[in-house]
Amino acid sequence: MVNYKTYTSIEKPDSIEMEAIVSFLHKHLDEYGDDKADIKKAIIYAMKDEPVGGGFVLVAKDNDEIVGSVVINRTGMEGYIPENILVYIAVHESQRGKGLGKGLMNEVIKISKGDIALHVEPENPARFLYEKVGFSSKYVEMRLKK
């Protein structure tokens, strides 16, 4: 049975749990992930207790093993940009196709205050999950890399 745990600025993961979450995301984001240092930065940002910033980390565990995780960062830009951005979501490869991703997304939608944005590459199969739970692609994102 999967249990959810939410970490916030009030209840932060200890250093061992932090490293477990970072390592889990790094491994299970597959080719859509970032390096561990950047993943950790997003989690630290989610743990902020300030008017601008913060968010939460949702972890799904089965028998004390992480099987899924989501990192949500608050944007601080309410009204003109969605209040939250889904930075990372990953499901353990052994749990894919069993509804855990949808369960994580539904929990995130329930917990989040305000709208949620996310970025997904067109070929990422998770795109179909996002559409199933109500996300739509209203905009095309463009970036200038310096």
Buried (B, 14 or more C-beta within 10 A) or exposed (E): EBEBBBBBBEEBBEEEBBEBBBEBBBBBBEEBBBEBEBBBBBBEBBBBEEEEBBBBBBBBBBEEEBBBBBBBBBBEEEEEEBBBBBBBBBBBEEBBEEEBBEBBBEBBBEBBEEEBBBEBEEEBEBBEBBEEBEBEEEEEEEEEEE
